[in-house]
Amino acid sequence: MQDLDYLILINEWADEVRAETFDRFLDHAKSYFEESRKMEAGAGVVFEDTIRRIAEKYCVSQKGEKLDDLISRLSSEDVGVLTKMEAKTARTAAHVRTKSTHAQWDEFTLPDVERAINFTEELVEKHFREQNVA
Protein backbone atom coordinates (compact mmCIF):
# COMPACT_ATOMS: atom_id res chain seq x y z
CA MET A 1 0.00 0.00 0.00
CA GLN A 2 1.29 3.43 -0.90
CA ASP A 3 1.52 6.29 1.59
CA LEU A 4 -1.37 8.05 -0.16
CA ASP A 5 -3.55 4.96 0.24
CA TYR A 6 -2.78 4.91 3.96
CA LEU A 7 -3.61 8.60 4.25
CA ILE A 8 -6.94 8.10 2.48
CA LEU A 9 -7.74 5.13 4.71
CA ILE A 10 -6.86 7.08 7.86
CA ASN A 11 -9.01 10.04 6.75
CA GLU A 12 -11.97 7.75 6.04
CA TRP A 13 -11.55 6.12 9.43
CA ALA A 14 -11.33 9.54 11.13
CA ASP A 15 -14.54 10.63 9.38
CA GLU A 16 -16.31 7.51 10.62
CA VAL A 17 -15.09 8.02 14.20
CA ARG A 18 -16.19 11.65 14.02
CA ALA A 19 -19.61 10.61 12.75
CA GLU A 20 -19.98 8.11 15.61
CA THR A 21 -19.02 10.76 18.16
CA PHE A 22 -21.47 13.26 16.68
CA ASP A 23 -24.16 10.56 16.78
CA ARG A 24 -23.62 10.11 20.51
CA PHE A 25 -23.91 13.85 21.17
CA LEU A 26 -27.00 14.03 18.99
CA ASP A 27 -28.54 11.05 20.79
CA HIS A 28 -28.19 13.00 24.04
CA ALA A 29 -29.75 16.05 22.39
CA LYS A 30 -32.65 13.93 21.12
CA SER A 31 -33.22 12.47 24.59
CA TYR A 32 -33.42 15.96 26.05
CA PHE A 33 -35.67 17.05 23.20
CA GLU A 34 -38.04 14.12 23.84
CA GLU A 35 -38.24 15.26 27.46
CA SER A 36 -39.08 18.81 26.25
CA ARG A 37 -35.85 20.13 27.78
CA LYS A 38 -34.88 22.62 25.10
CA MET A 39 -32.17 24.27 27.19
CA GLU A 40 -30.18 21.04 27.35
CA ALA A 41 -31.12 19.91 23.84
CA GLY A 42 -29.65 22.90 22.01
CA ALA A 43 -27.20 20.64 20.15
CA GLY A 44 -25.47 23.79 18.94
CA VAL A 45 -21.95 22.68 19.73
CA VAL A 46 -22.30 19.58 17.55
CA PHE A 47 -23.87 21.65 14.77
CA GLU A 48 -21.06 24.22 14.77
CA ASP A 49 -18.37 21.56 14.99
CA THR A 50 -20.00 19.72 12.08
CA ILE A 51 -19.98 22.85 9.91
CA ARG A 52 -16.35 23.56 10.79
CA ARG A 53 -15.28 19.97 10.07
CA ILE A 54 -17.12 20.05 6.75
CA ALA A 55 -15.16 23.18 5.86
CA GLU A 56 -11.93 21.48 6.89
CA LYS A 57 -12.77 18.37 4.88
CA TYR A 58 -13.29 20.43 1.72
CA CYS A 59 -10.20 22.59 2.32
CA VAL A 60 -12.19 25.72 3.16
CA SER A 61 -10.36 27.83 5.71
CA GLN A 62 -12.52 28.13 8.83
CA LYS A 63 -10.16 29.27 11.54
CA GLY A 64 -11.36 32.56 12.98
CA GLU A 65 -14.41 32.61 10.70
CA LYS A 66 -17.81 33.47 12.13
CA LEU A 67 -20.28 30.64 11.71
CA ASP A 68 -22.62 32.61 9.41
CA ASP A 69 -19.71 33.67 7.19
CA LEU A 70 -18.54 30.07 7.00
CA ILE A 71 -22.02 28.91 5.98
CA SER A 72 -22.00 31.56 3.23
CA ARG A 73 -18.63 30.36 1.96
CA LEU A 74 -19.69 26.72 1.98
CA SER A 75 -22.76 27.59 -0.10
CA SER A 76 -20.97 29.97 -2.47
CA GLU A 77 -20.78 29.10 -6.16
CA ASP A 78 -17.02 28.55 -6.04
CA VAL A 79 -17.23 26.08 -3.11
CA GLY A 80 -20.73 24.62 -3.46
CA VAL A 81 -20.56 22.18 -0.55
CA LEU A 82 -23.95 23.31 0.77
CA THR A 83 -26.98 24.03 -1.39
CA LYS A 84 -28.78 27.34 -0.95
CA MET A 85 -31.58 25.51 0.90
CA GLU A 86 -29.07 23.78 3.18
CA ALA A 87 -27.44 27.15 3.86
CA LYS A 88 -30.81 28.59 4.89
CA THR A 89 -31.43 25.65 7.22
CA ALA A 90 -27.87 25.98 8.56
CA ARG A 91 -28.46 29.64 9.41
CA THR A 92 -31.58 28.68 11.37
CA ALA A 93 -29.60 26.03 13.26
CA ALA A 94 -26.85 28.60 13.89
CA HIS A 95 -29.48 30.93 15.35
CA VAL A 96 -30.53 28.18 17.79
CA ARG A 97 -26.87 27.58 18.67
CA THR A 98 -26.22 31.26 19.33
CA LYS A 99 -29.35 31.77 21.40
CA SER A 100 -28.79 28.64 23.49
CA THR A 101 -25.12 29.51 24.03
CA HIS A 102 -26.16 32.90 25.40
CA ALA A 103 -28.99 31.45 27.52
CA GLN A 104 -31.64 33.31 25.52
CA TRP A 105 -34.15 30.50 25.99
CA ASP A 106 -37.19 32.51 24.86
CA GLU A 107 -35.54 33.20 21.49
CA PHE A 108 -35.99 29.67 20.12
CA THR A 109 -38.51 26.86 20.40
CA LEU A 110 -38.39 23.12 20.87
CA PRO A 111 -39.31 22.60 17.17
CA ASP A 112 -36.32 24.82 16.28
CA VAL A 113 -34.13 22.46 18.31
CA GLU A 114 -35.63 19.43 16.56
CA ARG A 115 -34.90 20.90 13.13
CA ALA A 116 -31.31 21.70 14.19
CA ILE A 117 -30.77 18.14 15.41
CA ASN A 118 -32.27 16.59 12.27
CA PHE A 119 -30.26 18.85 9.97
CA THR A 120 -27.02 18.13 11.83
CA GLU A 121 -27.68 14.40 11.47
CA GLU A 122 -28.22 14.88 7.73
CA LEU A 123 -24.92 16.76 7.41
CA VAL A 124 -23.01 14.09 9.33
CA GLU A 125 -24.52 11.37 7.14
CA LYS A 126 -23.85 13.23 3.91
CA HIS A 127 -20.33 14.48 4.59
CA PHE A 128 -18.82 11.91 6.94
CA ARG A 129 -20.54 8.64 6.08
CA GLU A 130 -21.46 8.90 2.42
CA GLN A 131 -18.08 7.77 1.09
CA ASN A 132 -18.23 4.62 3.22
CA VAL A 133 -21.46 3.34 1.68
CA ALA A 134 -20.86 0.64 -0.91
KALINCOR-V924083 format. One record per residue. N is the residue number from 1. RES is the residue in one small letter. OMEGA is omega in degrees with one decimal (* if undefined). BURIAL is I if it has 9 or more other C-alpha atoms within 8 Angstrom, else O. Layout:
# KALINCOR-V924083
N:RES:OMEGA:BURIAL + N:RES:OMEGA:BURIAL
This chain:
# KALINCOR-V924083
1:m:179.8:O + 2:q:178.3:O + 3:d:-179.9:O + 4:l:177.6:O + 5:d:177.0:O + 6:y:179.7:I + 7:l:178.1:O + 8:i:179.3:O + 9:l:178.6:O + 10:i:179.1:O + 11:n:177.8:O + 12:e:177.7:I + 13:w:179.2:O + 14:a:177.1:O + 15:d:-179.7:I + 16:e:177.5:I + 17:v:177.5:O + 18:r:-180.0:I + 19:a:178.6:I + 20:e:178.6:O + 21:t:178.0:O + 22:f:178.9:I + 23:d:-179.9:I + 24:r:177.6:O + 25:f:-179.4:I + 26:l:175.1:I + 27:d:176.1:O + 28:h:179.6:I + 29:a:179.3:I + 30:k:178.3:I + 31:s:177.0:I + 32:y:179.1:I + 33:f:-179.1:I + 34:e:176.9:O + 35:e:-179.3:O + 36:s:180.0:O + 37:r:-173.3:I + 38:k:-179.1:I + 39:m:-179.3:O + 40:e:-172.8:I + 41:a:-176.1:I + 42:g:177.0:I + 43:a:-176.0:I + 44:g:-178.6:I + 45:v:179.0:O + 46:v:179.0:I + 47:f:-178.1:I + 48:e:179.5:I + 49:d:177.7:O + 50:t:179.3:I + 51:i:-178.8:I + 52:r:178.7:I + 53:r:174.5:O + 54:i:178.4:I + 55:a:179.8:I + 56:e:-178.9:I + 57:k:-177.9:O + 58:y:174.9:O + 59:c:175.0:O + 60:v:-178.9:O + 61:s:-178.2:O + 62:q:-178.2:I + 63:k:178.8:O + 64:g:-179.9:O + 65:e:171.4:O + 66:k:-175.8:O + 67:l:-179.1:O + 68:d:177.7:O + 69:d:179.0:O + 70:l:176.7:I + 71:i:178.2:I + 72:s:-179.9:I + 73:r:-179.4:O + 74:l:179.9:I + 75:s:180.0:I + 76:s:-178.3:I + 77:e:-177.6:O + 78:d:178.2:O + 79:v:173.5:O + 80:g:178.9:I + 81:v:176.0:O + 82:l:173.0:I + 83:t:178.1:O + 84:k:178.8:O + 85:m:176.7:O + 86:e:178.6:O + 87:a:178.5:I + 88:k:178.0:O + 89:t:178.7:I + 90:a:178.8:I + 91:r:176.6:I + 92:t:177.5:I + 93:a:177.7:I + 94:a:177.5:I + 95:h:178.4:O + 96:v:178.9:I + 97:r:-178.7:I + 98:t:-178.1:I + 99:k:179.4:I + 100:s:178.3:I + 101:t:-178.2:O + 102:h:176.8:O + 103:a:176.5:O + 104:q:-170.2:I + 105:w:-178.7:I + 106:d:-176.0:O + 107:e:176.5:O + 108:f:-175.2:I + 109:t:176.1:I + 110:l:174.5:I + 111:p:175.0:O + 112:d:179.2:I + 113:v:179.7:I + 114:e:179.0:I + 115:r:179.0:I + 116:a:178.7:I + 117:i:-178.3:I + 118:n:-179.3:O + 119:f:178.5:I + 120:t:176.6:I + 121:e:178.3:I + 122:e:179.7:O + 123:l:179.2:I + 124:v:-179.8:I + 125:e:-175.6:I + 126:k:-171.0:O + 127:h:-178.1:I + 128:f:179.7:I + 129:r:-172.5:I + 130:e:-176.2:O + 131:q:-178.0:O + 132:n:179.9:O + 133:v:-178.2:O + 134:a:*:O
